Amino acid sequence: MSTSNRPTGPNEEGSAIEQLKASILAEFERYERTRRAEIIAASDSPEVDLTEEGEDPLSRDYLRWVAKSYARARRATEQGEQAEGDRMLDQLTDTLAEDLTLNDARVLRVAAEAAVAATPRIVVRAADRMQVPRIAEEIGLTTSRVYTILREERQRQTDPESGAQ
């Protein structure tokens, strides 16, 4: 450290210590958020609640948690466990009602519509590097639906009436 970078008095030294403490605290918070997200992503328990005071309900980790929890509830219902699926869905929707503002709900609804509209193009791009069964598994569609999307998108791209080339 050069002499010009050294604290010249107690106020500057205190400021440097405060900056160091703030940096360490920020790093601990970053680690905690990352670790919590890893634990929740690996968890099969719908009881794990991602939100805490100040957690952003529009964060990618939160949205993944919502999607996994919703999928578990639907899967339970589809496997004949109606009461359990209903309980899980009720718990999820109660949590969402607590966590989301009206604006958050609007943003999610509009983003979901945009994702649905973009799905065919996302599937086409994925088909350049992945097999259809894997695409279907990752995007949550049937293999048949992915093939249909690919066929429809090829047709759209070659149809002069659609305006696409």
C-alpha positions as CSV (number, residue, x, y, z in Angstrom):
1,M,0.0,0.0,0.0
2,S,1.4,3.4,-0.9
3,T,1.6,6.1,1.6
4,S,-1.1,8.0,-0.3
5,N,-3.6,5.1,0.2
6,R,-3.0,4.7,3.9
7,P,-5.6,6.2,6.3
8,T,-4.4,9.5,7.7
9,G,-6.5,9.6,10.7
10,P,-9.1,7.8,12.8
11,N,-12.0,8.8,10.6
12,E,-10.5,7.4,7.5
13,E,-9.5,4.2,9.3
14,G,-13.0,3.8,10.6
15,S,-14.4,4.4,7.1
16,A,-12.1,1.6,5.7
17,I,-13.2,-0.7,8.5
18,E,-16.8,0.0,7.8
19,Q,-16.3,-0.6,4.1
20,L,-14.6,-3.9,4.9
21,K,-17.5,-4.9,7.2
22,A,-20.0,-4.0,4.5
23,S,-18.1,-6.0,1.9
24,I,-18.0,-9.1,4.1
25,L,-21.6,-8.8,5.0
26,A,-22.6,-8.4,1.4
27,E,-20.6,-11.5,0.5
28,F,-22.2,-13.5,3.3
29,E,-25.7,-12.4,2.1
30,R,-24.8,-13.4,-1.5
31,Y,-23.6,-16.8,-0.3
32,E,-26.7,-17.3,1.8
33,R,-29.0,-16.5,-1.1
34,T,-27.1,-18.8,-3.5
35,R,-27.0,-21.6,-1.0
36,R,-30.7,-21.3,-0.2
37,A,-31.5,-21.4,-3.9
38,E,-29.4,-24.5,-4.3
39,I,-31.1,-26.3,-1.3
40,I,-34.5,-25.4,-2.6
41,A,-33.7,-26.4,-6.1
42,A,-32.6,-29.8,-4.9
43,S,-35.5,-30.2,-2.5
44,D,-38.5,-32.4,-3.4
45,S,-40.5,-31.0,-0.5
46,P,-43.3,-28.6,-1.4
47,E,-43.1,-27.4,2.2
48,V,-39.8,-25.5,1.5
49,D,-40.7,-21.9,1.3
50,L,-38.3,-19.8,-0.7
51,T,-39.6,-16.4,0.4
52,E,-38.2,-14.4,3.3
53,E,-38.7,-10.8,4.2
54,G,-37.4,-8.8,1.3
55,E,-37.1,-11.8,-1.1
56,D,-37.9,-10.7,-4.7
57,P,-41.0,-12.8,-5.8
58,L,-40.0,-12.2,-9.4
59,S,-36.5,-13.6,-9.1
60,R,-35.6,-16.6,-11.2
61,D,-35.1,-18.8,-8.0
62,Y,-38.6,-17.9,-6.8
63,L,-40.2,-18.6,-10.2
64,R,-38.4,-22.0,-10.3
65,W,-39.8,-22.8,-6.9
66,V,-43.3,-21.8,-8.0
67,A,-43.0,-23.9,-11.1
68,K,-41.7,-27.0,-9.2
69,S,-44.4,-26.6,-6.5
70,Y,-47.1,-26.3,-9.0
71,A,-45.8,-29.3,-11.0
72,R,-45.7,-31.4,-7.9
73,A,-49.3,-30.5,-7.0
74,R,-50.5,-31.3,-10.6
75,R,-48.5,-34.6,-10.6
76,A,-50.1,-35.6,-7.3
77,T,-53.6,-34.9,-8.7
78,E,-52.8,-36.8,-11.9
79,Q,-51.6,-39.8,-10.0
80,G,-54.9,-40.1,-8.2
81,E,-53.9,-38.3,-5.0
82,Q,-56.6,-35.6,-5.4
83,A,-56.7,-34.5,-1.7
84,E,-52.9,-34.2,-1.5
85,G,-52.7,-32.3,-4.8
86,D,-55.5,-29.9,-3.7
87,R,-53.7,-29.3,-0.4
88,M,-50.4,-28.6,-2.1
89,L,-52.1,-26.3,-4.6
90,D,-54.0,-24.4,-1.8
91,Q,-50.7,-24.0,0.1
92,L,-49.0,-22.7,-3.0
93,T,-51.7,-20.2,-3.9
94,D,-51.9,-18.9,-0.3
95,T,-48.2,-18.3,-0.4
96,L,-48.4,-16.5,-3.8
97,A,-51.3,-14.4,-2.5
98,E,-49.1,-13.3,0.5
99,D,-45.9,-12.8,-1.6
100,L,-47.2,-11.1,-4.8
101,T,-48.4,-7.5,-5.2
102,L,-51.0,-6.7,-7.8
103,N,-48.2,-5.5,-10.1
104,D,-46.2,-8.7,-9.5
105,A,-49.2,-10.7,-10.5
106,R,-49.7,-8.6,-13.7
107,V,-46.0,-8.9,-14.6
108,L,-46.1,-12.7,-14.2
109,R,-49.3,-13.0,-16.2
110,V,-48.0,-10.9,-19.1
111,A,-44.6,-12.7,-19.0
112,A,-46.4,-16.0,-19.0
113,E,-48.3,-15.0,-22.1
114,A,-45.1,-13.8,-23.8
115,A,-43.4,-17.1,-22.9
116,V,-46.3,-19.1,-24.4
117,A,-46.0,-16.9,-27.6
118,A,-42.3,-17.4,-27.8
119,T,-42.4,-21.2,-27.1
120,P,-42.5,-22.3,-30.8
121,R,-39.4,-20.2,-31.6
122,I,-37.6,-21.5,-28.5
123,V,-38.4,-25.1,-29.5
124,V,-37.0,-24.4,-33.0
125,R,-33.8,-23.0,-31.7
126,A,-33.4,-25.9,-29.3
127,A,-33.9,-28.4,-32.1
128,D,-30.7,-27.2,-33.6
129,R,-28.8,-28.7,-30.7
130,M,-31.1,-31.2,-28.9
131,Q,-33.2,-34.2,-29.6
132,V,-36.9,-33.8,-29.6
133,P,-37.5,-36.0,-26.5
134,R,-35.1,-34.0,-24.5
135,I,-36.7,-30.7,-25.6
136,A,-40.1,-32.1,-24.6
137,E,-38.9,-33.1,-21.2
138,E,-37.1,-29.8,-20.5
139,I,-39.9,-27.5,-21.7
140,G,-42.7,-29.6,-20.2
141,L,-44.5,-30.6,-23.4
142,T,-45.2,-34.0,-25.0
143,T,-42.9,-35.2,-27.7
144,S,-45.8,-35.2,-30.1
145,R,-46.5,-31.5,-29.3
146,V,-42.8,-30.6,-29.9
147,Y,-43.0,-32.4,-33.3
148,T,-46.2,-30.5,-34.2
149,I,-44.6,-27.2,-33.2
150,L,-41.5,-27.9,-35.4
151,R,-43.7,-28.8,-38.3
152,E,-45.9,-25.7,-37.9
153,E,-42.9,-23.4,-37.6
154,R,-41.3,-24.9,-40.7
155,Q,-44.5,-24.3,-42.5
156,R,-44.8,-20.8,-41.2
157,Q,-41.3,-20.0,-42.3
158,T,-41.8,-21.2,-45.8
159,D,-45.4,-20.0,-46.3
160,P,-45.3,-16.8,-48.4
161,E,-48.7,-15.8,-47.0
162,S,-47.3,-15.6,-43.5
163,G,-44.8,-12.9,-44.3
164,A,-41.9,-14.9,-42.9
165,Q,-39.0,-16.0,-45.0
